[in-house]
Amino acid sequence: MLEPAAIAEAMFEATRRAATRLPPDVKAALQAALAEETDPVSRAQLESSLHNAQLAEEGNGLVCADTGFPLFFITAGPETRINGGFGTLKQTARDAVARATAANLLRPTMVDPIARTNPGDNIGPGMPKLELTFAETGAGLDIIAAPKGGGSEIFGTFYRMMYPSDGMDGIKTFAIQCIRDACYAGKICPPAIIGIGIGGTADLCMKLAKEAALLTPVGATNPDPVLEALEHDLLAASRSLGIGPMGAHGINAVLAVSIRKAVTHTAALPVAINAQCMVGRRWRAVMDSDGRTTYTGILAQPESQE
């Protein structure tokens, strides 16, 4: 049986690593982008980000100062047992975030949306945000901490209820317009990871886009061949925009495009875009049924959505 204190420790440690280490797939993609770029401003932006990340891994600061929104994505198995029940996860997430904020691993950026008051610990209604899903097998917990920067969320979120007749061409046009608008002045700190949700209800569509951006390894192959082809087309189109790192001239405004879908109403074609910034903060804590925990920056490969 898993103890809440052990889960809180795993959440904290995953958050600490997310704030101070580039995931290996993101680091490799940034290095590949640096090898491609020729514009000196674009190269300088990438070199600076990679240098900051190296300093952070050595214990000097964070990979990026804007640690944004505290998010956790948790997967449990059918045999997972938690002392006190699954309802304890909300408090364990709060404990982990308060501790990480006090340790200066997270900046206190969460405020009341109306009064603009700041509690100083990133805790309040709706935060930290916790998404719980269930796997078909297992007795442990798979926890992903993803402190998401404000720029990518504020300037990299789009939604449109399209007409079914808009079809694939309409989806492509909307997506490229969103990518251009988000990247042209460096607002989302490109090179970005672009997540796209297609289908479902409005809220499900947005959820799919965010999970596509945050939970898909850079370079992963989409198990749906239609979506894989669309990802390829959109990534190629983004490279022709003339936008590079941090909005400078170049070709790497986007590191990857990832798409997820859900069935939807016959009269609907909802499409959502959500961007993740270049440092791609996320780290996994994988707990077995006895609470033994391993930490990794490697995400599971996408599975079919059937």
C-alpha positions in Angstrom: 0.0 0.0 0.0 1.3 3.4 -0.9 1.7 6.1 1.8 0.7 9.7 1.1 4.0 10.9 2.5 5.9 8.8 -0.1 3.7 10.0 -2.9 4.3 13.7 -1.8 8.0 13.0 -1.8 7.8 11.5 -5.3 5.8 14.5 -6.6 8.3 16.9 -5.0 11.3 15.1 -6.5 9.8 14.9 -9.9 9.0 18.6 -9.7 12.6 19.4 -8.6 14.0 17.4 -11.6 11.6 19.0 -14.0 12.7 22.4 -12.9 16.4 21.7 -13.1 16.9 19.2 -16.0 16.0 19.2 -19.6 14.2 15.9 -20.6 16.7 13.9 -22.8 14.4 14.0 -25.9 14.0 17.8 -25.6 17.7 18.4 -25.1 18.5 16.3 -28.1 16.0 18.2 -30.2 17.4 21.5 -29.1 20.9 20.4 -30.0 19.7 19.2 -33.4 18.0 22.6 -34.0 21.3 24.4 -33.1 23.1 22.3 -35.7 20.6 23.5 -38.3 20.3 27.2 -37.6 22.6 29.6 -39.3 21.3 33.0 -38.1 23.5 34.2 -35.4 20.6 35.5 -33.2 18.8 32.2 -33.4 22.0 30.3 -32.6 22.7 32.6 -29.6 19.2 31.9 -28.2 19.7 28.2 -28.4 23.2 28.3 -27.0 22.0 30.4 -24.1 19.2 28.0 -23.3 21.4 25.0 -23.5 24.0 26.7 -21.3 21.4 27.7 -18.7 20.1 24.1 -18.7 23.7 22.8 -18.1 24.1 25.2 -15.2 20.8 24.1 -13.7 21.7 20.5 -13.9 24.9 21.3 -12.0 22.9 22.9 -9.2 23.0 26.5 -10.3 19.5 27.8 -10.9 16.6 26.6 -13.0 16.3 25.6 -16.7 14.0 28.6 -16.9 12.9 31.1 -14.3 9.2 31.0 -15.3 8.0 27.8 -13.7 4.4 28.7 -14.4 1.5 26.4 -13.6 2.1 23.4 -11.3 0.6 20.4 -13.1 0.6 16.7 -12.3 -0.5 13.8 -14.5 -1.0 10.6 -12.6 -1.8 7.1 -13.9 -2.9 4.4 -11.4 -3.5 0.7 -12.0 -6.5 -1.4 -11.0 -4.7 -2.8 -8.1 -3.2 0.5 -6.8 -3.9 1.0 -3.1 -3.3 4.3 -1.3 -3.5 4.6 2.5 -6.5 7.0 3.0 -7.7 6.5 -0.6 -7.2 8.3 -3.8 -8.7 11.5 -2.2 -5.4 12.0 -0.5 -3.7 12.8 -3.8 -5.0 16.4 -3.8 -3.3 17.1 -0.5 -0.1 15.3 -1.4 0.1 17.5 -4.6 -0.4 20.6 -2.4 2.3 19.5 0.0 4.7 18.9 -2.8 4.1 22.2 -4.5 4.3 24.2 -1.3 7.6 22.5 -0.5 9.0 23.1 -4.0 7.9 26.8 -3.9 9.6 27.3 -0.5 12.7 25.7 -1.9 12.7 28.2 -4.8 12.2 25.4 -7.4 8.9 26.9 -8.3 8.3 30.7 -8.5 5.1 31.8 -6.7 3.3 32.8 -9.9 -0.3 31.6 -9.0 -2.6 34.5 -8.1 -6.3 35.1 -7.6 -7.7 35.9 -11.0 -9.8 38.8 -9.8 -8.1 40.2 -6.7 -4.6 39.4 -8.1 -3.5 38.5 -4.5 -0.7 36.0 -4.3 -0.7 33.3 -1.6 3.0 32.8 -2.1 2.9 29.0 -2.3 1.2 28.4 -5.7 -1.8 26.8 -3.9 -5.4 27.9 -4.4 -8.6 26.9 -6.1 -7.7 24.5 -9.0 -4.0 24.6 -8.3 -2.0 22.5 -8.3 -3.9 20.8 -11.2 -4.0 17.1 -11.0 -5.2 14.8 -13.8 -5.8 11.1 -12.7 -6.2 8.3 -15.2 -6.3 4.5 -14.9 -4.3 1.9 -16.7 -5.5 -1.6 -17.5 -2.8 -3.2 -15.3 -0.5 -2.4 -12.4 -0.5 -1.6 -8.7 1.7 1.5 -8.5 1.6 5.1 -9.6 3.1 6.8 -12.7 3.5 10.5 -11.8 4.5 13.2 -14.3 5.3 16.6 -12.9 5.0 19.3 -15.6 5.4 22.9 -14.4 4.2 24.7 -17.5 5.6 28.2 -18.2 3.2 31.1 -18.4 4.3 32.3 -21.9 3.5 29.0 -23.6 0.1 28.8 -21.9 -1.0 32.4 -22.2 0.2 33.0 -25.8 0.1 29.4 -27.1 -3.5 28.4 -26.4 -6.1 28.5 -29.1 -9.5 26.9 -29.8 -12.0 27.0 -32.6 -15.2 25.2 -33.3 -14.9 24.6 -37.0 -17.5 23.3 -39.4 -17.1 19.7 -40.5 -16.9 20.9 -44.1 -13.7 22.8 -43.2 -12.1 19.4 -43.1 -8.3 18.7 -43.2 -7.5 21.9 -45.1 -9.3 24.0 -42.5 -7.4 22.2 -39.6 -4.1 22.8 -41.3 -4.8 26.5 -42.0 -6.0 27.1 -38.4 -3.0 25.3 -36.9 -0.4 27.2 -39.0 -2.0 30.5 -38.2 -1.9 29.7 -34.5 1.8 28.6 -34.7 2.7 31.8 -36.6 0.8 34.0 -34.1 2.4 32.3 -31.1 6.0 32.2 -32.4 6.6 35.3 -34.4 7.7 37.5 -31.5 9.0 34.7 -29.3 6.0 34.9 -27.1 5.9 31.2 -26.3 9.7 30.8 -26.2 10.1 28.8 -29.4 11.3 26.3 -30.5 8.0 25.0 -29.2 6.3 21.6 -28.9 2.9 22.0 -30.4 0.0 19.9 -29.1 -3.2 19.7 -31.1 -6.5 18.2 -30.0 -9.2 17.3 -32.6 -12.7 16.3 -31.7 -14.6 15.6 -28.5 -16.3 18.4 -26.6 -14.7 21.8 -26.2 -13.1 21.0 -22.9 -12.0 17.5 -24.0 -10.5 19.0 -27.1 -8.4 21.4 -25.1 -7.3 18.6 -22.7 -6.2 16.5 -25.6 -4.1 19.4 -27.0 -2.4 20.0 -23.7 -1.6 16.3 -23.1 -0.3 16.1 -26.6 2.1 18.9 -26.0 3.2 17.9 -22.5 3.1 14.1 -22.5 4.4 13.1 -26.0 8.1 12.4 -26.5 9.7 14.6 -29.1 10.2 12.5 -32.2 7.6 9.9 -31.2 5.6 8.2 -34.0 1.9 8.7 -33.8 0.1 5.3 -33.9 -2.6 6.8 -36.1 -1.2 7.0 -39.7 -3.6 9.9 -40.6 -2.5 11.9 -37.6 1.1 11.1 -38.2 0.9 12.4 -41.8 -0.8 15.6 -40.5 1.9 16.1 -37.9 4.5 15.7 -40.6 2.8 18.3 -42.9 2.4 20.8 -40.1 6.0 20.5 -38.9 7.2 20.9 -42.5 5.0 24.0 -42.9 6.2 25.5 -39.7 9.8 25.3 -40.9 8.9 27.4 -43.9 7.5 30.4 -41.9 11.0 32.0 -41.6 10.6 32.0 -37.8 13.3 30.5 -35.6 14.3 30.3 -31.9 12.7 33.0 -29.7 11.1 34.6 -32.9 14.4 35.3 -34.6 15.0 34.5 -38.3 15.3 30.7 -38.8 13.6 27.4 -39.4 13.1 25.9 -35.9 10.0 27.7 -34.5 8.7 24.2 -33.7 10.5 21.1 -32.3 7.6 18.8 -32.8 3.9 18.6 -33.5 1.8 16.0 -31.6 -1.9 15.3 -32.2 -4.6 13.5 -30.3 -8.2 13.0 -31.2 -11.6 12.0 -29.8 -14.9 11.2 -31.5 -17.2 14.2 -31.7 -20.7 15.3 -32.6 -21.7 14.9 -36.3 -22.2 18.6 -36.5 -18.9 19.5 -34.9 -15.2 19.8 -35.7 -13.5 21.2 -32.5 -9.8 21.9 -32.8 -7.5 23.1 -30.0 -3.8 24.1 -30.0 -1.6 24.2 -26.9 2.1 24.9 -26.9 4.9 23.8 -24.6 8.0 26.1 -24.5 11.5 25.1 -25.6 12.7 23.7 -22.2 9.7 21.2 -22.1 9.7 20.8 -18.4 8.4 17.4 -17.3 9.8 14.5 -15.3 8.4 11.1 -14.3 8.3 9.4 -10.9 7.4 5.7 -11.3 6.3 4.1 -8.0 5.8 0.4 -7.5 3.2 -1.1 -5.1 5.7 -0.9 -2.2 6.5 2.7 -2.8 9.9 2.2 -4.4 10.4 5.0 -6.8 12.5 5.5 -10.0 12.8 8.9 -11.7 13.2 9.4 -15.5 12.9 12.1 -18.0 11.8 9.5 -20.6 8.1 9.4 -21.4 6.2 6.3 -22.5 5.6 6.1 -26.3 2.1 7.0 -27.5 -0.4 4.2 -27.7 -3.4 3.8 -30.0 -6.4 5.8 -28.9 -8.8 3.0 -29.9 
